[in-house]
């Protein structure tokens, strides 16, 4: 049996159903972002009351990100928001 290297089905299993990406976001908002990401991944619906909470959270997060890195974060939040509305 070979040792080391990449093996099929090795390592910790993801709690997400879809492929994941690594991103740098403020740790202060980790729980909220993870909650919304899991809802999206499981294709659960989010009511519009929660959507306005999400928008407020996004605005607060954007304020903590340096100005030169806000563009990618804003695009991400717009994509997330679009998928929330489409469900």
C-alpha positions, 0 to 999 in steps of 0.5 A: 500500500502506497504511503503519503500523497493524494488518495481518493476519499482521504481526509476530512469530509466537507459539510457542503454538497458542492465544491468549495473555495478558500476565501479570506473574510473577517472572522468576526462574521464567520458564523453568519456567512457560514449559515447563509452558505450552508442554506445556499448549498442545501438550496434552502429558501431564505425569506426576505426578512433574512435577505435584508439582514444579509444585505446589512451584514454584507455592508458591515463586512465590506466596511471592514475590508480594505478599499482595494479589496472590496470589489471582489467581496462586493461581487461575491455578495451580489452573486450570493444575493442573486441566488437568494432572490432566485430561490 
